[in-house]
Amino acid sequence: MEINEAQVQAVIRCLEIDVDFYRELMVFLMKKHDKILEDDLDWLTESLNTEQAYVMKSRSLEDKRLALFNGLGLGGMKVSEITENAPEDFRPKMKMLAGQL
């Protein structure tokens, strides 16, 4: 299945949003790890709402990704499959984003 430029651009934007979110989550999780090692129960208790918000946002992003892929006619395809079928000019960007995820 050949994927057109508009489809790829929409997928790239979605992946960029996901990468930004997971970078932010990684920072939070690294801080949480440090606080666990420090036995900082106050911070850990206070961070529960933040962590729950990350879980909810993660679910929301995945739901949006699935809806986008389905809307673009790419439902059920892996990012690697989309990359393989994307126009040549977009493949490096797609590969980079997939690697970052």
N, C-alpha and C positions, 0 to 999 in steps of 0.2 A: 504494500500500500504506500503510495507516494503521499507525502505530507507537504502541504503548501506553506508559503512564507507566513501568511497570517496565522495559521495554526501554530507554527513553530514560535512565532513571536509571543503568542498568548501563553504557550507552555513555558517559554523562557521567563516571562514576567512572573508566572506562578512559582517557578523554581527559585527565582531571586528572592521572592517573599519568604519562601520556606527556608532558604539558606540564612537570611537575616534573622528569622525567628530562632532557628536552631543555634546560631552563634550566641544570641542573647541568652537562650536557655543554657548553653554550655557555661557561660560566665556565672550564671546563677548556681548551677550544679557544682562548679569548682569552688565557689564561695561556701556552699552548703557542706561540701567535703571538708574544707578547712574548719568550719564551725563544728563539725562532728568531731574532728581530731582535737579541737580545743575544748570540747565538752560544753559548748555554749548553748545550754538548753533554752535560755530566754530567746536568743536569736532564732533557734530552730522552731520554737513554739510560735513565735511571731511570723515566721516565714511560711507557715502552713497555708495561709490564704494566698500568698504569692505563688506557691507551688501548685495549688489547686487551679489558679488562674492560668498557669502555663499548661496544665493538663487540658483544660477546657479550650484554650486557644489552639493547642495541637490538634484536638479533635475537629475543631471548626475549620482549620486549614486543610485537614485531610478531606473533610466533607466538601469543601469548596474545590479542592483539586479534582476529586472524583466527578463532581458536577461539571467542572470545566472540561475535563477530558471527555466525558460523555457528550457534552454539548458540541464539542469539536469533532465528534465522530471517532475519538481515539480511546474510547472506553475499553478497559481490559488490557491496554498496551502498557508495557514497561517503558520507563524513560529510555532505556538502552535501545528498545525497538523503535521508539520515536526518533532517537538520534540517528540510527541506521537509515531511516527512511526520510530524514529531513534533507532539505537542499544543502549541498556541500558547504556553502558559506556559513551555515549555522551550526555545523557539527562540532567544531572546536569549542564554541561557547556552551553547547549542550553537554559535551563531555566534561568540561570544567565544572559546571554546576552540579552534574551528577556526582563527580568526585568529591565536591565540597559537602554534598548531602551525606 
